[in-house]
Amino acid sequence: MLSAFIIALTSCRKETAQDDKQILSSTDLKTLSSTSSSRTGIDVHAHRGGRGLQSENTIRAMKSALEAGVRTLEMDVVISKDKKAIVSHDTYLNPAFTLGPNGKSIPSSPRQYLYNMNYEDIKRYDVGTKKNQSFPVQKAGIKASIPLLSDLIEATELHARQLNRVLPYYNIETKTDYKNNPAPAEFVSLLMDVIKKKGISSRVTVQSFDARTLEIVNRSYPGVKTSFLVSSGSLNNNLNKLTFIPDVYSPSYQLVSSSLVKDCHNKNIRIIPWTVNDQTSVSTMLSHGVDGIITDYPNLNFSPQLSTVTSVTMKIKNLKGNKATVNLYTKKGGSLFYQSTLSREKEGYDTFKMTARFKGSGDFYYVIISENEGVVTTFSGTIAVNVK
């Protein structure tokens, strides 16, 4: 979740037009934030742990996604020189967000391939401190190593239990290529050894653009679900690349239509598109009837039950900066219903207006206003939110 500073709770009832206002305590905030992104039906996958909000593919990112109520953790696996399954999207150390053991940026050339490095050397590099500039609200600044898959699973399973929530599902992509990873059979064997030892086979989906690894999983590990990632082509043409029907079809979201969803469902295939990162696209995917969504921003609104369009006026005292991200939630279950970035013309102007979609007039709402695009917002007063 984005960090919050102060909250006001408002009762919204069109029938009585009454507003009951209450400031939530820090204890209330902790309790609500742990369920603030609980989903209703849709299977939300935190892409690389939700890299729009946290450093990608780190244990911290996965824990944060669990705290946001995400059901499925999406991640990538590559293999090190000493045959360890490690969690990384890139087959090399990515200079966009990696610092060397000396704390300094690493060169972009020549690339340092992970398959040429033992894990003891890989873990000395820091992928948590340097912010990925492609994601302006990403919370970096905390040192983190590229984790072993086994360590990440242990940490997330423990964290889920500490949160008193159901154990997560895992959507794991095999990042195979023809040069900087072992052959598909060995790759899958090393991956599945970890999955079996951790006892999570029933909660794992192996996804890949590489049909070779999916064929091996289907043949050798029939109890493990598979997902075919695609970036182009028709459903039938892509399925013809496999000798079996996968459990999930995972296309780029630009390929999704209502007819594609219907065709998948007619074949008893779930459809989970990637990577859906804005509210408009989320709403479009929901309208098509997809089964899940892979996103860098698990704090978006994934409720398919939006209805009433309501005008909201907010008065914010002593807000510093010209932009703020506003997240509006229901009290019951703490579900995120709306997110918007508000701007104002000059310092000191304290009234914002926005249009939001809500489930109904009888629900309670509270709002979190947080930092956006590097502008830290601080409050010494209260936020009054009037929902009409």
C-alpha positions in Angstrom: 0.0 0.0 0.0 1.0 3.6 -0.4 1.9 5.2 2.9 -1.0 7.0 4.7 -0.9 10.0 6.9 -4.3 10.8 8.2 -7.8 9.5 7.6 -11.4 10.6 8.0 -14.4 8.3 8.0 -17.7 9.4 6.4 -21.1 7.7 6.4 -22.8 7.9 3.0 -26.6 7.6 3.0 -28.6 9.4 0.3 -31.8 8.7 2.2 -30.9 10.7 5.3 -28.1 12.9 4.0 -26.3 12.5 7.4 -22.6 12.5 7.8 -21.0 10.7 10.8 -17.4 11.7 11.0 -14.7 9.9 13.0 -10.9 9.9 12.9 -9.5 6.4 12.8 -6.7 5.4 15.2 -3.4 4.0 14.1 -4.6 0.6 15.3 -7.7 0.9 13.1 -5.5 1.9 10.2 -3.2 -1.1 10.6 -6.2 -3.5 10.8 -8.0 -2.0 7.8 -4.9 -1.7 5.6 -4.2 -5.4 6.0 -7.5 -6.1 4.1 -7.8 -2.9 2.1 -7.3 -4.7 -1.2 -9.4 -7.7 -0.5 -11.0 -8.8 -3.8 -14.5 -9.9 -4.7 -14.2 -12.7 -7.2 -11.4 -11.5 -9.5 -8.0 -13.2 -9.0 -5.5 -10.4 -8.7 -1.8 -11.3 -9.4 0.8 -8.9 -8.0 3.2 -8.7 -10.9 6.7 -9.2 -9.6 5.2 -8.6 -6.2 3.6 -5.3 -7.4 6.6 -3.5 -8.8 4.7 -0.3 -9.2 4.7 0.0 -5.4 7.8 -2.0 -4.2 11.1 -3.1 -5.6 10.4 -5.9 -7.9 10.7 -9.6 -7.1 11.9 -8.9 -3.6 10.6 -10.6 -0.4 9.5 -7.1 0.8 7.3 -6.7 -2.3 5.7 -10.0 -1.8 4.9 -9.3 1.8 3.5 -5.9 0.8 1.2 -7.6 -1.7 -0.1 -10.0 0.9 -0.8 -7.1 3.2 -2.8 -5.5 0.4 -5.0 -8.6 0.2 -3.6 -10.1 -3.0 -4.5 -13.7 -3.6 -1.7 -14.6 -6.1 2.0 -13.6 -6.1 3.4 -13.4 -9.6 7.2 -13.8 -10.0 9.9 -15.0 -12.3 12.6 -17.6 -11.8 16.0 -18.0 -13.3 18.9 -20.4 -12.4 22.3 -19.5 -11.0 25.6 -21.1 -11.9 25.4 -23.4 -8.8 22.0 -24.5 -9.9 19.9 -22.5 -7.4 16.4 -21.3 -8.4 16.4 -17.5 -7.8 13.7 -14.9 -8.2 14.5 -12.5 -11.0 12.8 -11.4 -14.2 16.0 -10.6 -15.9 18.7 -13.2 -16.7 21.3 -10.6 -15.8 21.8 -7.9 -13.2 19.7 -5.0 -14.3 21.5 -1.7 -13.9 18.1 0.1 -13.8 17.7 -0.8 -10.2 20.8 -2.8 -9.1 23.7 -1.5 -7.0 27.0 -3.4 -6.7 28.5 -4.8 -3.5 30.2 -1.4 -3.1 26.8 0.4 -3.1 27.4 2.0 -6.5 25.6 1.7 -9.8 26.7 -1.1 -12.1 27.5 -0.7 -15.8 25.0 -1.6 -18.4 27.7 -3.3 -20.5 29.0 -6.0 -20.5 25.9 -7.7 -18.9 26.5 -9.8 -15.9 24.5 -13.0 -16.5 23.1 -14.7 -13.4 23.7 -18.2 -14.9 27.4 -17.3 -14.9 27.4 -16.4 -11.2 27.1 -18.5 -8.0 24.3 -17.4 -5.6 26.8 -16.4 -2.9 28.1 -13.7 -5.3 24.6 -12.8 -6.6 23.2 -12.0 -3.2 25.9 -9.4 -2.6 24.1 -7.1 -5.1 21.4 -4.7 -3.9 18.1 -4.6 -5.8 16.1 -2.7 -3.2 17.8 0.6 -2.6 17.8 2.1 -6.2 14.4 3.1 -7.4 13.2 2.0 -10.8 12.4 5.3 -12.5 9.7 3.7 -14.6 7.6 3.5 -11.5 7.3 6.9 -9.9 5.5 5.8 -6.7 7.7 2.7 -6.1 8.9 2.5 -2.5 12.6 1.9 -2.8 15.4 2.9 -0.5 15.7 -0.4 1.5 18.5 -2.8 0.7 17.4 -6.1 -0.6 19.1 -9.1 -2.3 17.8 -11.2 -5.2 16.1 -14.0 -3.2 16.3 -17.7 -3.5 12.9 -19.0 -4.4 13.0 -21.2 -1.4 13.6 -18.3 1.0 10.9 -16.2 -0.7 8.3 -19.0 -0.2 9.3 -19.5 3.4 9.0 -15.8 4.1 5.7 -15.3 2.4 4.1 -18.4 3.9 5.1 -17.2 7.4 3.9 -13.7 6.7 0.5 -14.9 5.5 0.1 -16.9 8.8 1.1 -13.8 10.8 -1.5 -11.8 9.0 -4.0 -14.6 9.8 -5.0 -14.9 6.2 -5.3 -17.7 3.7 -2.0 -18.9 2.3 -1.1 -17.4 -1.1 -1.1 -18.9 -4.6 2.1 -18.6 -6.7 2.2 -17.8 -10.4 5.9 -18.6 -11.4 7.3 -17.8 -14.8 10.2 -19.8 -16.2 12.6 -17.3 -17.8 14.2 -19.8 -20.2 16.2 -18.9 -23.2 18.7 -20.7 -25.4 21.9 -19.4 -23.8 21.7 -18.0 -20.3 19.8 -20.8 -18.5 20.0 -24.6 -18.4 18.0 -26.7 -20.8 14.2 -26.7 -20.2 14.2 -30.2 -18.6 16.9 -29.3 -16.1 15.3 -25.9 -15.5 11.9 -27.4 -14.7 13.5 -30.1 -12.5 15.4 -27.5 -10.4 12.2 -25.3 -10.1 9.9 -28.2 -9.2 12.4 -29.5 -6.6 11.9 -26.3 -4.6 8.1 -26.3 -5.1 7.7 -29.9 -3.9 10.0 -29.5 -0.9 8.0 -26.4 0.2 4.7 -28.4 -0.2 3.0 -25.8 -2.3 2.4 -27.7 -5.6 -1.4 -27.4 -5.3 -1.0 -23.6 -5.1 1.4 -23.1 -7.9 0.9 -22.3 -11.6 3.9 -22.5 -13.8 3.6 -19.9 -16.6 5.8 -19.3 -19.6 6.1 -18.0 -23.1 8.2 -21.1 -23.8 6.0 -24.0 -24.8 8.9 -26.4 -24.0 8.8 -25.9 -20.3 5.0 -26.1 -20.2 5.1 -29.4 -22.0 7.6 -30.8 -19.5 5.4 -29.6 -16.5 2.3 -31.1 -18.1 4.0 -34.4 -18.8 6.1 -34.9 -15.6 4.0 -33.0 -13.0 0.4 -33.4 -14.0 -0.9 -32.0 -10.7 0.7 -28.6 -11.3 -1.3 -26.0 -13.3 0.1 -24.4 -16.4 -0.4 -20.9 -18.0 0.6 -20.1 -21.5 1.8 -16.5 -21.9 1.3 -14.9 -25.3 2.0 -11.5 -26.7 0.4 -11.9 -30.2 -1.6 -14.3 -32.3 -5.0 -15.9 -32.1 -6.2 -18.3 -29.4 -6.3 -21.3 -31.8 -2.9 -20.6 -33.4 -1.3 -20.2 -30.0 -2.9 -23.3 -28.5 -1.7 -25.3 -31.5 1.8 -24.7 -30.2 1.0 -27.0 -27.3 0.0 -30.7 -27.3 -2.4 -30.1 -24.4 -4.8 -27.6 -23.2 -3.3 -25.3 -20.5 -5.2 -24.4 -17.3 -4.7 -20.7 -18.1 -4.4 -18.6 -21.2 -2.4 -15.4 -20.3 -2.4 -12.9 -23.2 -1.2 -9.3 -23.3 -4.3 -7.3 -22.2 -4.5 -5.5 -25.6 -5.5 -8.8 -27.1 -8.4 -9.4 -24.8 -12.0 -9.1 -26.0 -15.3 -10.5 -24.8 -15.2 -13.1 -27.6 -11.8 -14.2 -26.6 -12.9 -14.7 -23.0 -15.9 -16.7 -24.2 -13.7 -18.9 -26.5 -11.4 -19.6 -23.5 -14.3 -20.5 -21.2 -15.8 -22.7 -23.9 -12.5 -24.7 -23.8 -12.5 -24.7 -20.0 -9.5 -22.4 -19.9 -9.2 -19.5 -17.4 -8.0 -16.2 -19.0 -5.7 -13.9 -17.0 -4.2 -11.0 -19.0 -1.0 -9.1 -18.3 0.0 -6.3 -17.4 -3.0 -4.2 -16.5 -1.8 -1.0 -14.9 -4.5 1.7 -15.0 -8.1 1.9 -13.8 -9.7 2.3 -17.2 -8.0 -0.9 -18.5 -8.9 -2.8 -15.3 -12.6 -1.8 -15.8 -12.4 -2.9 -19.5 -10.9 -6.3 -18.5 -13.6 -6.8 -15.9 -16.3 -5.9 -18.4 -14.9 -8.6 -20.7 -15.3 -11.2 -17.9 -11.6 -12.2 -17.4 -10.9 -14.6 -14.5 -7.9 -12.7 -13.2 -5.6 -9.7 -13.8 -1.8 -9.4 -13.6 -0.8 -5.9 -12.5 2.1 -3.9 -11.2 -0.5 -1.9 -9.1 -2.4 -4.2 -6.7 -3.8 -1.1 -5.1 -6.1 -0.4 -8.0 -9.9 -1.1 -7.8 -10.7 -4.6 -9.0 -14.3 -4.8 -7.8 -16.6 -5.7 -10.7 -19.6 -4.3 -8.7 -19.2 -0.6 -9.4 -22.4 1.3 -9.9 -23.4 4.8 -8.6 -21.5 7.8 -9.8 -21.1 10.2 -6.9 -19.5 13.6 -6.5 -16.9 14.0 -3.7 -15.5 17.2 -2.4 -12.5 17.2 -0.1 -11.0 19.9 2.0 -7.5 19.3 3.1 -5.7 21.5 5.7 -2.0 22.1 5.5 -1.3 19.9 2.6 2.2 20.5 1.2 2.9 20.0 -2.5 0.6 20.2 -5.5 -0.4 16.6 -6.0 -1.8 13.8 -3.9 -3.0 10.3 -4.5 -6.4 9.6 -3.1 -7.6 6.1 -2.3 -11.2 5.7 -1.2 -12.3 2.5 0.6 -15.3 0.9 2.1 -15.3 0.4 5.9 -16.8 -3.0 5.6 -13.9 -5.2 4.5 -11.8 -2.2 3.7 -12.1 -2.8 -0.1 -10.5 -0.2 -2.4 -13.2 1.3 -4.5 -11.5 4.3 -6.2 -8.1 5.8 -6.7 -7.3 9.2 -8.3 -4.5 11.7 -8.5 -5.6 15.2 -7.6 -3.7 18.3 -8.6 -4.1 22.0 -7.5 -2.9 25.1 -9.0 -1.0 26.6 -6.2 0.2 26.1 -2.6 -2.5 26.7 0.0 -5.5 25.9 -2.2 -7.4 23.4 0.0 -10.4 22.2 -1.9 -10.3 19.2 -4.3 -13.2 17.8 -6.3 -13.4 14.4 -8.0 -15.9 12.0 -9.4 -15.9 8.5 -7.9 -17.8 5.3 -8.5 -19.2 3.5 -5.5 -21.1 0.3 -4.8 -24.1 1.9 -3.2 -25.4 4.7 -1.1 -25.6 2.7 2.2 -21.9 1.9 2.6 -19.4 3.6 4.8 -16.3 5.1 3.3 -12.9 6.3 4.4 -10.1 7.9 2.5 -6.4 7.7 2.5 -4.4 10.5 1.0 -0.8 9.7 0.4 2.4 10.8 -1.4 2.5 10.7 -5.1 5.3 11.2 -7.7 7.9 11.9 -5.0 5.9 14.8 -3.4 5.6 14.0 0.4 2.3 15.2 1.8 2.0 16.0 5.5 -1.0 16.9 7.6 -1.6 18.7 10.8 -5.3 19.0 10.4 -8.1 16.6 9.4 -9.6 15.6 6.1 -13.3 16.1 5.7 -14.8 13.9 3.0 -18.5 14.6 2.1 -20.1 12.0 -0.1 -23.4 13.1 -1.6 
